Amino acid sequence: MMSNLFSVFDPSTSIMNLSLNWMSTMLGLTIIPMSFWLIPSRHYILWNKLLTNLHMEFKTLLGTKNINKGASFIFISLFSMIMFNNFLGLFPYIFTSTSHMVLTLSLALPLWISFMVFGWINNTQHMFAHLVPQGTPPILMPFMVCIETISNMIRPGTLAVRLAANMIAGHLLLTLLGNTGPSLNYMMLSLLIGTQIALLILESAVAIIQSYVFAVLSTLYSSEVN
């Protein structure tokens, strides 16, 4: 039962479909019509306003020193790609790439490694000072170094697991409720449909929130090394 339940997250077994499933992570952006970008519409204005607000927030988190180099646009692009793939997974028969640790860890690990390498090369003293919070008693300093080191080491894992786990949880609940449909009467079936609609709305909110959390935490990790 559990293998059949989690099989909804598996890509197709054939080599051609397997490659196309993972390529859909980026190829889906090509289906956005050019008129969306060329002709201003309500959707374009809403999307542009959202990105502008994110840019201002990331600018505050990163500081004016890094924003001149366009650092915030990296995290805006990360937010856009994750949110796009989260929403794609809500449609039937579409591969949910963000529910796989292969993708989420591939996004989190290179970012974390680049932050650590940049920080230890360019701001070595700051990185050492960051291991011991200000005001720590001398007797607790060795323990705080160990705790902060472990905290830094597990950051890419927590980023990846948080995103994948939230995507899996919602999809599993939708799948479990959907499998009970054929055995219900008409009254319970109508109640089930209403519950599924409410869950889809909730999952749409989760798709936005989790992409925002991933981007904001990545921005905070980047600001700590400067």
Salt bridges, closest charged atoms under 4 A:
GLU224 OE1 - HIS130 NE2 3.45
GLU224 OE1 - ARG155 NH1 2.87
